[in-house]
């Protein structure tokens, strides 16, 4: 049994989250952690503990990169007034608790647990914005309205995927720069085609299956990416890459931190455009983000600078897939 637990721990892509508010809901956690990578399941416990009466959770992702990002980026952030602690999960738990986790695999897809949405506060950036509707709410609405369509794999696409691997990075991938890195570090035969799979993943396609096998062991590619694995046929991304235009930011608050915090409301910031980055104009700012919002973004945001508040308008004005 001890050997079995070690195997579970080795293959695990799970984080332990402590310090949650009492009214936390699975859908709220799904939205907070969903940007990191695909969430597989969430288990929330409200059992009383010796040292704490706050709920805790185990959140499992579909890759190791998701665990790394969750610990690196979300640990220490706030849900309302509660500060979260996010760390790698320790699987010294009983079998009964494991079974309870399996019974809760839906992660809000059934819509049975919908709690109050959290207010995420970034204390350093002075940003305090209510998150609004959950990603799950939007997903359920769209799924109810759509019809089922029978599909099958295209032979050309199947051949391409046989020669491909999925490469994952801990940090957001800037696509053009990453392609240059791959061309420099790839030591195998032929060129490498690089396709966008969202904020943290890309699909690398090689000239042959043999070249793909070399890529799985390539020191050069392993230096660039956190994880390289075969393409299993079910890879997909639910994010979209869009430009946001921000109007009304006071000159004294004009900074990369301000715009990155604004972008985090709707997704993962990728970059600012050259005019914004080099302060060439203060009329409006442009931010490129990977967003999980399925509807057009056009909202007002309040920037808090001490006791002063400034309303700024944020709207989506374009979609970008490959130039970042």
C-alpha positions in Angstrom: 0.0 0.0 0.0 2.8 2.4 0.8 4.2 1.8 -2.7 0.8 2.5 -4.2 0.6 5.9 -2.4 4.1 6.9 -3.6 3.0 6.2 -7.1 -0.1 8.3 -6.6 2.0 11.1 -5.3 4.5 10.9 -8.1 1.8 11.2 -10.8 -0.3 13.8 -8.9 -1.0 17.2 -10.3 -2.7 18.5 -7.2 -2.5 21.5 -4.9 -3.7 22.0 -1.3 -5.5 25.3 -0.7 -6.0 26.5 2.9 -7.5 29.6 4.5 -10.7 29.7 2.4 -13.8 31.7 3.5 -16.7 29.8 4.9 -19.0 30.4 2.0 -16.6 29.4 -0.7 -18.1 27.5 -3.6 -16.5 25.1 -6.1 -17.4 27.3 -9.0 -15.6 30.2 -7.3 -12.4 28.1 -7.0 -12.9 26.9 -10.6 -12.8 30.5 -11.8 -9.8 31.5 -9.6 -7.7 28.5 -10.6 -9.0 27.9 -14.1 -6.7 30.3 -15.8 -3.6 28.3 -14.7 -4.6 25.2 -16.7 -7.5 22.8 -17.1 -9.1 21.9 -13.7 -9.9 18.2 -13.4 -11.6 18.1 -10.0 -12.1 20.0 -6.8 -12.8 18.7 -3.3 -13.8 21.2 -0.6 -13.8 20.2 3.1 -15.4 22.2 5.9 -14.4 19.7 8.6 -13.3 21.3 11.9 -9.6 21.0 12.4 -7.4 21.4 15.5 -5.6 24.6 14.4 -8.2 26.1 12.0 -11.9 26.4 11.4 -11.5 27.6 7.8 -12.4 25.3 4.9 -9.7 23.8 2.8 -9.6 22.3 -0.7 -7.7 19.9 -3.0 -7.6 21.0 -6.6 -6.3 18.7 -9.3 -5.0 19.8 -12.7 -4.3 17.9 -16.0 -0.6 18.7 -16.0 2.3 19.4 -13.7 2.6 22.9 -15.1 -0.7 23.8 -13.6 0.5 22.9 -10.1 3.6 25.0 -10.6 1.7 28.0 -11.8 -1.0 27.8 -9.0 1.7 27.7 -6.3 3.8 30.4 -7.9 1.0 32.9 -8.8 -2.0 32.3 -6.5 -0.3 31.5 -3.2 -0.8 34.5 -0.8 -3.6 36.1 -2.8 -6.9 37.1 -1.2 -10.5 35.8 -1.6 -12.5 38.6 0.0 -10.7 39.1 3.3 -9.2 35.6 3.5 -5.6 35.0 2.4 -5.1 31.7 0.6 -2.2 29.4 1.1 -1.5 27.3 -2.0 1.1 24.5 -1.9 1.8 21.1 -3.3 -0.5 18.4 -2.1 0.7 15.8 0.4 -1.2 12.6 -0.3 -0.9 11.0 3.2 -4.7 10.8 3.4 -7.0 7.9 4.0 -8.6 5.8 1.3 -12.1 7.0 2.3 -11.2 10.6 1.6 -9.9 9.6 -1.8 -13.2 8.0 -2.6 -15.0 11.2 -1.5 -12.9 13.1 -4.0 -13.9 10.7 -6.8 -17.6 11.3 -6.0 -17.1 15.0 -6.6 -15.4 15.0 -10.0 -18.0 17.2 -11.7 -16.5 20.5 -10.4 -19.6 22.5 -10.9 -20.5 21.1 -14.3 -23.8 19.9 -12.9 -24.5 23.4 -11.5 -25.6 22.1 -8.1 -23.2 24.2 -6.0 -23.3 27.9 -6.9 -22.1 30.1 -4.1 -21.4 33.8 -3.7 -18.7 35.0 -6.1 -15.5 36.2 -4.4 -14.1 39.7 -4.4 -10.4 39.3 -5.4 -8.3 42.1 -4.0 -4.8 42.9 -5.2 -3.4 44.8 -2.1 -0.3 46.1 -3.8 -1.8 47.3 -7.1 -4.7 49.1 -5.4 -7.2 47.1 -7.5 -10.5 45.9 -5.9 -12.9 44.5 -8.4 -15.9 42.1 -8.0 -15.4 39.2 -10.3 -19.1 39.0 -11.4 -20.5 36.0 -13.1 -18.6 32.7 -13.0 -17.0 30.9 -15.9 -19.3 27.9 -15.1 -22.4 30.0 -15.4 -21.4 31.2 -18.9 -20.5 27.6 -19.9 -23.8 26.1 -18.8 -25.8 28.8 -20.7 -23.9 28.2 -23.9 -24.1 24.4 -23.7 -27.9 24.5 -23.2 -28.3 26.6 -26.4 -26.2 24.4 -28.7 -27.1 21.3 -30.6 -25.0 18.1 -30.9 -23.1 17.6 -34.1 -21.4 14.3 -35.2 -17.8 14.8 -36.2 -14.8 12.7 -37.1 -11.0 13.3 -37.3 -9.8 14.5 -40.6 -7.0 12.2 -42.0 -4.7 15.2 -42.8 -5.1 16.5 -39.2 -4.5 12.9 -37.8 -1.2 12.7 -39.7 -0.1 16.1 -38.4 -0.9 15.2 -34.8 1.1 12.0 -35.1 4.1 14.1 -35.7 3.4 16.6 -32.9 4.0 17.1 -29.2 2.4 19.4 -26.7 5.0 21.8 -25.1 4.1 23.5 -21.8 5.6 26.5 -20.1 5.2 27.8 -16.5 5.0 31.4 -17.7 2.9 32.9 -20.5 4.2 32.1 -23.9 5.1 35.1 -26.1 4.6 33.3 -29.4 7.0 35.1 -31.8 9.8 35.1 -29.3 9.2 31.4 -28.4 9.5 30.5 -32.1 12.9 32.1 -32.3 14.0 30.1 -29.2 12.8 26.8 -30.7 14.7 27.5 -34.0 17.9 28.2 -32.1 17.7 25.3 -29.6 16.3 22.5 -31.8 19.1 20.0 -32.6 17.0 17.5 -34.6 16.3 17.1 -38.4 14.0 19.5 -40.3 12.2 22.6 -39.2 9.6 22.8 -36.3 6.2 24.3 -36.9 4.8 26.0 -33.8 1.1 26.6 -33.2 -0.6 28.4 -30.4 -2.6 26.4 -27.8 -3.4 29.2 -25.3 -1.4 31.1 -22.7 0.9 28.3 -21.5 0.9 25.6 -24.3 1.9 25.3 -27.9 1.8 22.4 -30.4 5.1 21.6 -32.0 4.9 19.6 -35.3 7.9 17.9 -36.9 8.7 16.5 -40.3 8.5 12.9 -39.2 7.5 10.6 -36.3 11.2 9.9 -35.8 11.9 13.6 -35.4 9.0 13.9 -32.9 10.5 11.0 -30.9 13.8 13.0 -30.8 11.9 16.0 -29.6 10.6 14.1 -26.6 14.2 13.6 -25.4 15.6 16.9 -26.7 17.8 18.8 -24.2 17.3 22.0 -26.1 13.5 21.9 -26.0 13.5 20.7 -22.4 15.6 23.9 -21.6 12.8 26.0 -23.2 9.7 24.2 -21.9 8.7 22.9 -18.5 7.0 19.8 -20.0 7.0 18.1 -23.4 4.6 15.2 -24.0 3.0 13.3 -26.9 -0.2 14.8 -28.4 -2.9 12.4 -27.1 -5.7 13.6 -29.4 -7.8 15.5 -26.8 -5.8 18.6 -26.4 -7.8 21.8 -26.7 -7.8 25.4 -25.3 -10.8 27.2 -23.9 -9.1 30.6 -23.9 -9.1 33.3 -26.5 -6.4 35.9 -27.0 -7.8 39.4 -27.2 -6.6 43.1 -27.0 -8.2 45.3 -24.3 -8.3 49.1 -24.6 -8.2 51.0 -21.3 -9.3 54.6 -21.2 -9.2 57.0 -18.3 -6.1 55.9 -16.3 -4.6 58.9 -14.5 -1.0 59.7 -15.6 0.4 59.1 -12.1 -1.0 55.6 -12.1 0.3 54.7 -15.5 2.5 51.7 -15.0 2.9 48.1 -16.1 1.7 46.9 -12.7 -1.6 48.8 -13.1 -2.3 47.4 -16.5 -1.3 43.9 -15.6 -3.7 44.0 -12.6 -6.5 45.2 -14.9 -5.8 42.4 -17.4 -6.0 39.8 -14.6 -9.7 40.5 -14.1 -10.6 38.8 -17.3 -7.6 36.4 -17.9 -3.8 36.1 -18.0 -1.9 39.2 -19.3 0.5 38.5 -22.1 1.9 41.9 -23.0 1.3 45.6 -23.6 1.6 47.2 -27.0 4.6 49.4 -27.8 2.8 52.7 -27.3 1.7 51.7 -23.8 4.9 50.0 -22.8 7.1 53.0 -23.7 4.7 55.6 -22.4 4.4 57.2 -25.9 0.8 58.3 -25.3 -1.4 58.7 -22.2 -4.7 58.7 -24.1 -5.4 55.0 -23.8 -3.6 51.8 -23.1 -3.6 48.4 -24.9 -3.2 45.1 -23.2 -3.1 41.6 -24.8 -4.6 38.9 -22.6 -5.6 35.2 -22.7 -9.2 35.3 -21.5 -11.7 32.6 -20.5 -14.6 35.1 -20.8 -16.8 33.9 -23.7 -18.6 37.2 -24.1 -17.4 40.6 -25.4 -15.5 42.5 -22.7 -16.8 46.1 -22.0 -16.9 47.2 -18.4 -16.0 49.9 -15.9 -13.3 49.3 -13.4 -12.5 51.3 -10.2 -8.8 52.0 -9.4 -8.3 52.7 -5.7 -5.3 54.9 -4.9 -5.5 55.4 -1.1 -8.8 57.2 -0.4 -9.1 58.3 -4.0 -11.0 56.3 -6.6 -10.8 56.6 -10.4 -13.2 55.0 -12.9 -11.7 53.7 -16.1 -13.4 52.0 -19.0 -12.1 48.7 -20.5 -13.3 47.3 -23.8 -12.2 44.5 -26.1 -11.3 45.8 -29.5 -9.6 42.9 -31.4 -8.4 39.4 -31.4 -4.8 38.2 -31.7 -3.6 34.7 -32.1 0.0 34.6 -33.2 1.8 37.9 -33.1 2.4 38.0 -29.3 
